[in-house]
Amino acid sequence: MYFLVALGMTLISLCLYLFVKTKRNLHFGILTIIFASATLMWLIDCIASAIKGEGFLSFEIPLDIWISIWTVVGGLIFYGVMFLILYLKDRKAKASE
């Protein structure tokens, strides 16, 4: 379930990156990379589970919902920190000109 959530967030952030190219200062490319790497991580976890003989996808409701929520929240927090750093860097560069 968390693999599918990460894949969905990757597709959403990719659409934002592709269709909102005029707003380069929002850095949606970073958001896409964050969720794409989370998707890759969960894909490797799913493959490892399948090799062990477990199911490829897990749908254990209480645990998988929390993992999915923390994946989305963690990615958004990391994006927020990166956005803030890049925003302050751009602001400082404009002020020094």
Secondary structure, 3 states (H helix, E strand, C coil): CHHHHHHHHHHHHHHHHHHCCCCHHHCHHHHHHHHHHHHHHHHHHHHHHHHCCCCCCCCCHHHHHHHHHHHHHHHHHHHHHHHHHHHHHHHHHHHHC
